[in-house]
Amino acid sequence: PPVDEQGPVGGVLLMDSRKVGRAAQPPRPPAAPAPRGPAPHRRGPPRLHLQPRARLMPTREAMVAAVEEYCRAETQKDKAAWLALFAEGAVHEDPVGLVRNEGLEKIGAFWDSFQPYDVELWLTEAPIVCGDELIALMKCKTGPADARNESGRIVDQFVFNVAGKLTAVRAFYNRG
């Protein structure tokens, strides 16, 4: 139907859509001419819109396999395999807030200190992996064969380097 700005046409009131819903606005000033020559210098470095660089880290599968090996080596008393999981300068806290061992020599001495307890360690659930860190939910048994004690829940936090070696292990559990 034809548009009639004066009123109804064919019994229907039509309005020009250019006039609906707009408040009176002052006219816009004309655009400034484009500057010639180099752009003016901004403070600081130019802002680049780049995608964040991917962090290099071991795969989820490699981290889970390392924690499984950690449990296996501890249970089977394989000190060499257990220590091979750690990077130079790694930190092992077991338990957090009480015992902190830094470096392979001190971590090895810590290994020696818990051997009389005959520790058997295992995962109770699938580990949680986020970035280069892994949370393992575990339990253990300790003591002589005729009087084994089973622990409550153990939560260990593992941090890995690019090569898949442990740079930090933090063990959380309720003590005695």
N, C-alpha and C positions, 0 to 999 in steps of 0.2 A: 504494500500500500504506500501511497505517496506520503512524504513527511511534510507536515504543515506546522511551522513554528508558531502559528497564531492560535492553534487549538485543535479540536477533534477533527479527524478525517475518518469518515466511515464509522462513526460512533466510538472510536478509540482515541484516547489522548496519547499522542506520540511526542517524545521529547528528543531533542538533539543530544546525543550522548556526550558531546563536547562540552555541554553546559551543566551536566549533572554531577554533583558531588565535588565540585571544585570551589574552594573559597577564592576570593579575589586575592591575587598575588601580585606583588610589584614586578615589573618587567625585570628580566635578568640582564646584568650588564654584559656587554659584548665580551667574548673570550679574548684574553690577552694574546698578542701575536707570539708565535713560537720563538724562543730565544735562538740566536745564532751563535755558533761557536760551541766550546765545551760546556757541559753542564756545570752548574756551580758546585763547589766542593761541599760535601756534608761532613759533619763532625763524625769521627770514628771511621772504622772500616766500612766498606760498602756491604750492604746486606744482601747476602746470596741466599736464594731459596733452593737449597740442595736437599736431597733426600738424606736422612741420617745414614751414616756408614754402618754397615752390618758389623757387629762385633764377632770376632773370631772366637769360637768356643767349641768344646767337644760336643758331639751329638748326645741326645738324650740316652740313646742306647749305650753309648760308651760310658756315660756317667753311671747309669744303673749297673752295668757290668762291673765297673770299678768298685761300687759299694757291695755288690754280691761277692766280689773277690776279697774285699775287706773282711766280710763276715766269715767267708770260707777259711782264709788264712788265719784269722784269730782262733777259730774253732779247731783247726787242724794243727795249730802251733807252728805255722810256717812264717817265721820272722822275716826271712829274706823277701818273700812275696808281699808281706804286709808292708814292710818298709819301702819296697819298690813302688808302691802306690803314691808316695809322698814326693813333692818337689823339694829342692834345696830351700831351706829357710821356712818351711811349712810350720804352722802352729797347730798344736793338738791340745785341746782343753777338755779334760775328762776327770771330774765333772767341771762344768763351767763355774768360774768363780773360786775354785779351790786349787786345781792343778793346771798349770800352763807350761807346756813344753815347746820350745822353739828350736827348730833345726833338727836334722836327722839324728844327730848323736843323742840329744835329749829325748827325742821320741823313741829311739831304740832303748834307752835306759828305762823309759816308762813301760815299754813292752816287757822288759825283764821283771819289772816290779809287780805286774799282775799275773805272771805265770803260775805262782803258787795257788791261785784261785781257780785254775782249770776252767777258764771261761769258754762257754759255748754260746755263740751269738747268731741270731737269725732275724730276717725281716718278717714283720707281721702283716704288712700291707705293701701295696705297690708304692714306690717312692714318688714324691712330688718334686718335679723339676721345674725350675724357673730360671731362665738365662743360664748362667754358669754355676748355679747353686742347686743343691738337692737336699731335701729333707727326707730322712729315713725313719720310719717307725719300727722299732725293734724290741726284742726281749732277749734275755740271756739266762743261762743257768750257770751257777758257780758252786764250787765246793767238791768234796770227795764223792766218789761214785755212789756210796751208800747213804749219802745225806745231801743230795743236790738241792739247791735253793733256786727258785725261779724268780726273776726280777719282776717288778711292775713295768709299765711302759717306759721305754727309752726313746728319746727323740734326738737324733744326731743331725747336725747341719754340716754339710760338706760343701766346700768351695773349690772349684777346679780352675786350672790355668788352661791356656790354649792347647797345650800338649796332652791334656787329660789327666794331669797329675794333681793331687790334692795339695792345696795351698793352706787350707784351714779345715779343721774338724772341731766341732763344739758339741759335747755330749750333755744333754739335759735329762735328769732323772731325779726322782725323790730318793733321798738318802735315808736309810735305816729307820 
